[in-house]
Amino acid sequence: MFQRIAFIGIGLIGSSLAHIVRRDGLAGEIAVAARKQETLDAATRLGLADTVTTDPAEAAQGADIVFICTPLGAYEAVAKAIAPALKPGAIVTDVGSVKQSAIAAIKPHLPEGVHLVPGHPLAGTEHSGPESGFPELFEGRWHLLTPEDGTDPDAIAKVRAFWEKTGSKVEVMDPEHHDQVLAITSHLPHLIAYTIVDTATQLSTDLQKEVIEFSATGFRDFTRIAASDPVMWRDIFLTNREAVLEILGRFTEDLTAMQRMIRRGDGDGLEDVFSRTRAVRRSIIDAKQA
């Protein structure tokens, strides 16, 4: 699909994509840039790259498409670094979880004739680093493209076709709407998980030990989510703060209502809430997103 493909960052998402590119022959050459030499050594050892470098511009030189796979906080520096190396007609895309900030960080630095097609794969695990990637990660999962109005249709079509090759289902969405949706479906759940697990770390030593030893399914699920990359999630909350704070406010109100039901012994009210949430779980299973 592309003669040269560049990955700036090669963590879970980037390495999974590189596995697919290698397996299916989607590019003639894979270039990888990362900050740490040990990360580049791992990418080379795993056969995920033809060339590796600590210089993003070197990786982007001559690339038909560049995937920015770093934490969101590094986007502007990456965009500035690769801009002089991008050839006319090149496509820049990303895999970040917040799209308005991604566009604001990247677009001003791209030269004329280079196309920005932001995207977000709704797939992942709690693991990070090049060793964590695997080619089946995106199968049956959604990939949301968030190009601005006026973006070159051919560039959008190429990015869509690439993600469809990964097994993803692709949808185009307005960047602002994307950030609002993800605030409730992803960002708030992670914030809750981080908070609950952190609360457990502040218990007395004896109680903390028992919480870990006798963890029930619910707490184990929270610890899995809370084991996600801390730098990546720090940047997500800082760059999508308005949408997250709005949803967090609504959640706080709902949590207060639940607290009131428990205090008053309102069993009917609790059962009604639990019935609604159970129906949502069934819908997710029916949509094959469980």
C-alpha positions in Angstrom: 0.0 0.0 0.0 2.9 2.3 0.7 6.6 2.3 -0.4 7.9 3.6 2.9 6.0 3.7 6.2 7.3 5.4 9.4 6.4 4.9 13.0 7.3 7.6 15.4 7.1 5.6 18.6 6.8 1.8 18.7 4.8 0.8 21.7 1.8 -1.5 21.8 -0.1 0.2 19.0 2.9 0.9 16.7 4.4 -2.5 17.1 1.1 -4.2 16.5 0.8 -2.2 13.3 4.4 -3.0 12.3 3.6 -6.7 12.8 0.7 -6.4 10.4 2.7 -4.4 7.8 5.4 -7.0 7.9 3.0 -10.0 7.8 0.9 -8.7 5.0 3.5 -6.9 2.9 1.7 -3.5 3.2 4.9 -1.5 2.8 8.2 -1.9 1.0 10.1 -0.4 4.0 9.4 0.2 7.7 11.3 3.0 9.4 11.0 3.4 13.2 12.0 6.3 15.5 12.0 6.1 19.3 13.7 8.0 22.1 15.5 5.1 23.7 18.1 2.9 22.0 16.8 -0.2 23.9 13.4 0.3 22.3 14.9 0.5 18.9 17.0 -2.6 19.7 13.8 -4.5 20.6 12.1 -3.4 17.4 15.1 -4.6 15.4 15.2 -7.9 17.3 11.5 -8.5 16.7 11.9 -7.8 13.0 9.5 -4.8 13.1 11.8 -2.3 11.3 14.2 -2.1 8.4 15.8 1.1 9.7 15.8 2.5 13.2 16.8 5.9 14.5 16.4 8.3 17.5 15.7 11.1 15.0 12.0 11.4 14.0 13.0 13.4 10.9 15.3 10.7 9.7 12.5 8.1 9.9 10.0 10.4 8.2 12.3 11.2 5.3 10.7 10.0 2.1 7.8 8.3 3.9 4.5 8.0 2.2 2.7 7.8 5.5 3.9 8.6 9.0 2.2 7.2 12.1 2.7 9.3 15.3 2.4 6.7 18.1 3.9 8.7 21.0 2.1 10.0 24.1 0.0 13.1 23.2 2.3 15.4 25.1 5.0 14.8 22.6 2.9 15.5 19.5 4.0 19.1 18.9 7.7 18.3 19.3 7.3 15.4 16.9 5.4 17.5 14.3 8.1 20.2 14.4 10.8 17.6 14.0 9.4 15.7 11.1 8.0 18.7 9.2 11.1 19.6 7.2 11.6 15.9 6.2 8.0 15.3 4.9 7.7 15.0 1.1 4.8 16.5 -0.8 1.7 14.3 -0.8 2.8 12.5 2.4 0.1 11.5 4.9 0.5 12.1 8.7 -1.8 10.2 11.0 -1.8 9.2 14.7 -3.3 6.8 17.2 -4.0 9.2 20.1 -7.1 9.1 22.3 -7.8 12.9 22.1 -8.3 14.3 18.6 -8.9 18.1 19.0 -5.5 18.5 20.8 -3.8 16.2 18.3 -4.9 18.4 15.4 -3.9 21.6 17.3 -0.5 20.2 18.0 0.3 18.7 14.6 -1.5 20.7 11.9 0.2 24.2 12.3 3.6 22.6 11.6 2.9 20.6 8.5 4.1 22.0 5.2 1.8 22.7 2.3 0.8 19.5 0.4 1.1 17.2 3.4 -2.2 15.6 4.5 -3.2 15.2 8.2 -5.7 12.4 8.8 -6.0 11.9 12.6 -7.2 8.6 13.9 -7.9 6.5 17.0 -7.9 2.7 17.3 -10.3 1.6 20.0 -8.1 -1.3 20.9 -5.4 -1.9 23.5 -4.2 -3.8 26.5 -2.6 -2.7 29.8 0.8 -3.6 28.4 3.3 -1.2 26.6 6.5 -1.4 24.7 7.4 -3.1 21.4 7.3 -6.6 22.9 3.6 -6.1 23.8 2.4 -5.8 20.2 0.5 -8.5 18.3 -1.1 -8.4 14.8 -4.6 -9.5 16.0 -5.0 -6.5 18.3 -7.4 -4.6 16.0 -9.5 -7.4 14.6 -13.2 -6.5 14.9 -12.4 -3.3 16.7 -13.4 0.2 15.7 -11.0 2.7 14.3 -12.2 6.3 14.4 -10.9 8.8 11.7 -11.3 12.4 12.6 -10.2 14.5 9.6 -11.1 18.1 9.5 -13.4 19.5 6.7 -11.4 20.0 3.5 -9.0 17.2 4.1 -7.9 15.5 0.8 -10.4 12.6 0.1 -7.8 10.4 -1.4 -5.6 10.7 1.8 -8.6 9.7 3.9 -9.4 6.8 1.7 -5.8 5.5 1.9 -5.8 5.7 5.7 -9.2 4.0 5.8 -8.1 1.2 3.5 -5.0 0.7 5.7 -7.0 0.3 8.8 -9.5 -2.0 7.2 -6.5 -4.2 6.3 -5.8 -4.5 10.1 -9.3 -6.0 10.6 -10.7 -2.8 12.0 -14.1 -1.4 11.4 -13.7 2.2 10.3 -15.9 5.2 11.1 -15.4 8.9 10.4 -16.3 11.2 13.3 -16.0 14.9 14.1 -13.0 15.5 16.4 -15.0 17.3 19.1 -17.7 14.7 19.1 -15.0 12.0 19.3 -13.5 13.6 22.4 -16.9 13.8 24.1 -17.7 10.2 23.4 -14.3 8.9 24.6 -14.5 10.9 27.8 -17.3 8.6 28.9 -16.4 5.3 27.2 -12.7 5.3 28.0 -11.3 8.3 29.9 -13.7 8.3 32.9 -13.4 4.5 33.4 -9.7 4.8 33.5 -9.8 7.7 35.9 -12.1 5.7 38.2 -9.8 2.7 38.0 -6.8 4.7 38.9 -8.6 6.3 41.8 -9.9 3.1 43.3 -6.6 1.3 43.0 -4.8 4.4 44.5 -7.3 4.4 47.4 -6.3 0.8 48.1 -2.6 1.8 48.2 -3.3 4.2 51.0 -5.0 1.7 53.3 -3.2 0.4 56.4 -0.5 -2.2 55.6 -2.5 -5.1 56.9 -5.7 -4.2 55.1 -3.8 -3.4 51.9 -2.2 -6.8 52.0 -5.6 -8.5 52.3 -7.1 -6.4 49.5 -4.4 -7.7 47.2 -4.5 -11.3 48.5 -8.2 -11.6 48.4 -8.9 -9.5 45.3 -12.3 -10.2 43.8 -13.1 -10.0 40.1 -14.1 -6.3 40.3 -10.9 -5.1 41.9 -8.8 -7.3 39.6 -10.5 -5.7 36.6 -9.8 -2.2 38.0 -6.1 -3.1 38.5 -5.8 -4.3 34.9 -7.1 -0.9 33.7 -5.0 1.0 36.2 -1.8 -0.8 35.0 -2.0 1.2 31.7 0.9 3.5 30.6 0.9 6.4 33.2 2.5 8.9 30.8 0.0 8.2 28.0 -2.9 8.6 30.4 -1.5 11.7 32.1 -1.5 13.3 28.7 -5.0 12.1 27.8 -6.5 13.7 30.9 -4.6 17.0 30.4 -5.5 17.3 26.7 -9.1 16.3 27.1 -9.7 18.0 30.4 -12.9 19.9 29.4 -14.8 16.9 28.2 -13.5 14.7 31.1 -14.4 17.3 33.7 -17.9 17.7 32.2 -18.5 13.9 32.3 -16.9 13.7 35.8 -19.3 16.3 37.1 -22.3 14.2 35.8 -20.8 11.1 37.2 -20.3 12.7 40.6 -24.0 13.7 40.7 -25.0 10.2 39.8 -22.7 8.7 42.5 -24.3 11.1 45.0 -27.7 9.8 44.0 -26.5 6.2 44.5 -25.1 7.1 47.9 -28.5 8.5 48.8 -30.3 5.3 47.7 -28.0 3.2 49.8 -28.4 5.4 52.8 -32.2 5.4 52.5 -32.4 1.7 51.8 -34.0 2.3 48.4 -33.7 -1.2 47.0 -36.1 -0.5 44.1 -34.0 2.5 43.0 -30.8 0.5 43.1 -32.3 -2.4 41.2 -33.6 -0.1 38.5 -30.1 1.4 38.0 -28.5 -2.1 37.9 -31.1 -3.3 35.4 -30.3 -0.4 33.1 -26.5 -1.0 33.3 -27.0 -4.8 32.7 -28.8 -4.0 29.5 -25.8 -1.8 28.3 -23.5 -4.8 28.9 -25.7 -7.0 26.8 -25.7 -4.5 24.0 -21.8 -4.4 24.0 -21.7 -8.1 23.8 -24.2 -8.1 20.9 -22.0 -5.6 19.1 -19.1 -8.0 19.6 -17.1 -5.3 21.5 -16.8 -7.3 24.7 
